[in-house]
């Protein structure tokens, strides 16, 4: 039995390494045996791995029909809904974590959605591409064209993004609104950036909780 358990653990570790970098970070943030709501879950790769690897109770929300079909094929619970309309069907604190990964830059009512996410979840995980990465700056400065980077692969006319935010933008908005940043991970591929994240990180993953208490500082940010 011990050998079988070790094999299962190794298989889980291998499957986690197969996840893309931001999904690996999010997987590490979430505690086992918890409740997770994924807003804009896509084809369900992340919540499937969370369900199998951490025994979490998952719920996905997605708008794209093809992605929903793929989630159903995997046996994942998913609802078709537009997250812009809010989360009125969910009571307060009905989840331990709400995931909003690679979706924030695609919504118009950002503050409203974040408040809704923190109403229904104890913590919110937010991930987005960093529009202030040095390659994006160079592209705009020297070419005079909308930048394309590994985390921003779409051209200006077919991008789903309606917001163009940076690490510094989001950190500042958390301070202004009062969200507490518990963790911040700055990514360049599979590497985590230790300094100048606003200049060097392709993408970022934040772990947020509710209104921060007096004297509580946010995660370190070096603006550049």
C-alpha positions in Angstrom: 0.0 0.0 0.0 2.9 2.4 0.8 4.4 1.8 -2.6 1.1 2.5 -4.3 0.6 5.7 -2.4 4.2 6.9 -3.3 3.5 6.2 -7.0 0.3 8.2 -6.8 2.1 11.1 -5.2 4.8 11.0 -7.9 2.2 10.9 -10.7 0.5 13.9 -9.1 3.8 15.8 -8.9 4.5 15.1 -12.5 1.1 16.2 -13.6 1.5 19.5 -11.6 4.8 20.2 -13.3 2.9 19.8 -16.6 0.7 22.8 -15.7 1.6 26.2 -17.0 3.6 28.4 -14.5 0.7 30.5 -13.2 -1.4 27.4 -12.6 1.5 25.9 -10.6 1.6 29.0 -8.4 -2.1 28.9 -7.8 -2.1 25.2 -7.1 0.5 25.9 -4.4 -1.6 28.6 -2.8 -4.7 26.6 -2.2 -5.1 24.4 0.9 -6.4 20.8 0.6 -10.0 20.0 1.3 -11.3 23.5 0.6 -14.0 25.0 -1.6 -12.9 26.8 -4.8 -14.8 28.9 -7.3 -13.0 29.6 -10.6 -14.3 32.6 -12.5 -13.5 32.2 -16.1 -12.3 28.6 -15.7 -11.7 28.0 -19.4 -11.4 24.3 -20.2 -11.0 23.4 -16.5 -7.3 22.3 -16.5 -6.6 24.0 -13.2 -9.8 23.0 -11.3 -9.4 19.4 -12.6 -5.9 19.3 -11.1 -7.1 20.9 -7.8 -9.9 18.4 -7.5 -7.6 15.4 -8.1 -4.4 16.6 -6.4 -5.9 18.5 -3.4 -9.3 17.0 -2.9 -11.0 20.4 -3.2 -14.7 21.0 -4.0 -14.6 22.9 -7.2 -17.1 25.0 -9.2 -16.3 26.7 -12.5 -18.0 29.6 -14.2 -17.3 30.1 -17.9 -19.0 31.9 -20.8 -17.4 30.2 -23.8 -19.5 27.3 -25.0 -16.6 25.2 -26.4 -14.7 25.5 -23.1 -17.9 24.4 -21.2 -18.2 21.4 -23.4 -14.6 20.4 -22.5 -15.3 20.9 -18.8 -18.3 18.7 -19.0 -16.3 16.1 -20.9 -13.8 16.1 -17.9 -16.7 15.7 -15.5 -16.2 19.1 -13.9 -19.1 21.1 -12.5 -19.4 24.3 -14.5 -22.0 27.0 -15.0 -22.4 29.2 -18.1 -22.5 32.8 -16.9 -21.1 36.2 -17.5 -19.0 37.1 -14.4 -19.5 40.8 -15.2 -23.0 40.5 -13.9 -21.8 39.6 -10.4 -22.2 36.6 -8.1 -25.6 37.3 -6.6 -26.5 33.6 -6.7 -23.8 32.8 -4.1 -24.1 33.7 -0.4 -21.4 35.4 1.6 -18.3 33.2 2.4 -19.6 30.2 0.4 -16.1 29.5 -0.8 -12.6 29.4 0.7 -11.0 30.7 -2.5 -12.3 32.5 -5.6 -9.9 32.4 -8.6 -9.9 35.2 -11.1 -6.9 34.2 -13.3 -6.2 35.8 -16.7 -9.7 37.4 -16.7 -9.3 40.7 -14.8 -8.0 42.5 -17.8 -11.1 41.4 -19.8 -13.8 42.8 -17.4 -15.1 46.4 -17.3 -16.3 46.6 -13.7 -13.1 45.5 -12.0 -13.7 46.9 -8.5 -17.2 45.6 -8.4 -16.1 42.1 -9.4 -13.3 42.0 -6.9 -15.6 43.1 -4.1 -18.1 40.4 -5.2 -15.3 37.8 -5.2 -14.2 38.8 -1.7 -17.8 38.7 -0.5 -18.4 35.1 -1.6 -14.8 33.9 -0.9 -12.5 34.2 2.1 -9.6 34.8 -0.3 -9.3 35.8 -3.9 -6.5 34.7 -6.3 -5.9 37.2 -9.1 -3.6 36.6 -12.0 -3.0 38.8 -15.0 -0.4 39.7 -17.7 1.9 42.6 -16.8 1.5 45.3 -19.5 4.5 47.2 -18.2 7.1 44.4 -19.1 10.2 45.8 -20.7 9.5 44.1 -24.0 6.1 45.7 -24.2 7.7 49.1 -23.4 10.3 48.7 -26.1 7.8 47.6 -28.7 5.6 50.6 -28.1 8.6 53.1 -27.8 10.6 52.0 -30.9 7.9 50.5 -33.2 5.0 52.6 -32.1 2.7 49.6 -32.2 0.6 47.8 -29.7 3.0 45.3 -28.0 2.9 41.5 -28.3 4.7 39.4 -25.7 4.5 35.8 -24.5 1.8 36.9 -22.0 0.1 39.2 -24.5 0.0 37.1 -27.7 -3.0 38.8 -29.4 -2.9 41.6 -31.9 -4.8 44.8 -31.0 -7.8 44.0 -33.1 -8.4 40.5 -31.8 -7.4 40.8 -28.1 -10.0 40.1 -25.5 -8.3 42.6 -23.2 -10.2 45.8 -22.3 -7.8 46.8 -19.5 -4.1 47.4 -19.7 -2.7 47.2 -16.2 0.7 46.7 -14.6 2.0 45.3 -11.4 2.3 48.8 -10.0 -1.3 49.7 -11.1 -2.8 46.7 -9.3 -0.7 47.2 -6.2 -1.8 50.8 -6.0 -5.4 50.0 -6.5 -5.3 47.4 -3.7 -4.0 50.0 -1.3 -6.6 52.6 -2.5 -9.5 50.2 -2.2 -8.2 48.5 1.0 -7.6 44.9 -0.2 -5.0 43.1 1.8 -2.2 41.5 -0.4 -1.2 38.2 1.4 1.1 36.9 -1.4 2.4 38.2 -4.7 4.3 36.1 -7.2 6.0 37.7 -10.2 6.6 35.3 -13.1 8.8 35.3 -16.1 8.2 31.9 -17.6 8.8 29.3 -14.9 11.1 31.7 -13.0 9.9 34.0 -10.2 11.1 37.6 -10.2 12.7 38.9 -7.0 13.2 42.6 -7.9 11.8 45.1 -10.4 8.7 43.1 -11.0 6.9 45.9 -12.8 9.7 45.9 -15.4 10.7 42.2 -15.5 7.6 40.1 -14.8 5.6 38.8 -17.7 2.7 37.9 -15.4 1.7 38.1 -11.8 -0.4 36.2 -9.3 -1.8 37.9 -6.2 -3.5 36.4 -3.2 -6.0 38.8 -1.6 -8.1 38.9 1.4 -10.6 41.5 2.7 -10.1 45.0 4.0 -6.6 45.2 5.6 -6.3 46.0 9.2 -4.6 49.2 10.4 -0.8 48.9 10.3 -0.8 45.9 8.0 1.5 46.3 5.0 1.0 44.9 1.6 3.4 42.7 -0.2 6.6 44.4 -1.3 6.5 46.2 -4.6 9.4 47.7 -6.5 8.1 50.1 -9.1 10.1 50.7 -12.3 
